[in-house]
Amino acid sequence: MSLNQNLAFYKSRLNKINFYNENKKMFYCNFKSSEEKKSFYQKKKLEMLNYIKDSLERKIASVSASIEVLENQISRDKVEVSS
């Protein structure tokens, strides 16, 4: 690679890194005690687990709806075949 190609490559990499760092949520904490730190991280963990739970509930709801529709189609097809 030539020098200009190297510079272009590293410049594009730096732009990607800067974009990532600007959009990444960061929290800076200055804890007064270990209890405060523990409480903070427990709350963050709870938020994360609730987010995961909500996501899984949406997935379960969509799968349940798909199963219901498929069962209705199967029962409808059985009625049509037997008629």
C-alpha positions in Angstrom: 0.0 0.0 0.0 1.1 3.5 -0.7 1.3 6.1 1.9 -1.9 7.8 0.6 -3.8 4.5 0.7 -2.6 3.9 4.3 -3.7 7.3 5.3 -7.1 6.9 3.7 -7.6 3.5 5.3 -6.7 4.7 8.8 -8.8 7.9 8.4 -11.8 5.8 7.5 -11.2 3.5 10.6 -10.9 6.6 12.8 -14.2 8.0 11.5 -15.9 4.7 12.3 -14.4 4.6 15.8 -15.4 8.2 16.4 -18.9 7.5 15.2 -19.2 4.5 17.4 -17.9 6.4 20.5 -20.3 9.3 19.9 -23.3 6.9 19.7 -22.4 4.6 22.4 -24.2 5.2 25.7 -21.7 5.6 28.5 -22.2 6.4 32.1 -19.6 7.7 34.3 -20.1 7.2 38.0 -18.4 8.6 41.0 -19.7 6.3 43.7 -19.5 7.4 47.3 -19.7 3.9 48.7 -19.6 0.3 47.6 -23.3 0.0 48.6 -24.1 2.8 46.1 -22.0 1.1 43.4 -23.7 -2.2 44.0 -27.2 -0.7 43.9 -26.4 1.1 40.7 -25.2 -2.0 38.9 -28.1 -4.0 40.2 -30.5 -1.4 38.8 -28.7 -1.5 35.4 -28.9 -5.3 35.4 -32.6 -5.2 36.2 -33.1 -2.8 33.3 -31.3 -5.1 31.0 -33.2 -8.2 32.2 -36.5 -6.4 31.8 -35.5 -5.4 28.3 -34.7 -9.0 27.4 -37.9 -10.2 29.0 -40.0 -7.7 26.9 -38.2 -8.9 23.8 -38.9 -12.5 24.5 -42.5 -11.8 25.3 -42.9 -10.2 21.9 -41.3 -13.2 20.2 -43.5 -15.6 22.2 -46.6 -13.6 21.2 -45.7 -13.7 17.6 -45.1 -17.5 17.7 -48.3 -18.1 19.6 -50.2 -16.1 17.0 -48.6 -18.0 14.1 -49.5 -21.3 15.8 -53.1 -20.2 16.2 -53.4 -19.1 12.6 -51.8 -22.4 11.4 -54.2 -24.4 13.6 -57.2 -22.5 12.2 -56.0 -23.2 8.7 -55.5 -26.9 9.4 -59.0 -27.2 10.9 -60.5 -25.2 8.0 -58.7 -27.5 5.5 -60.0 -30.6 7.3 -63.6 -29.3 7.0 -63.1 -28.5 3.3 -61.7 -32.0 2.5 -64.5 -33.8 4.4 -67.2 -31.8 2.7 
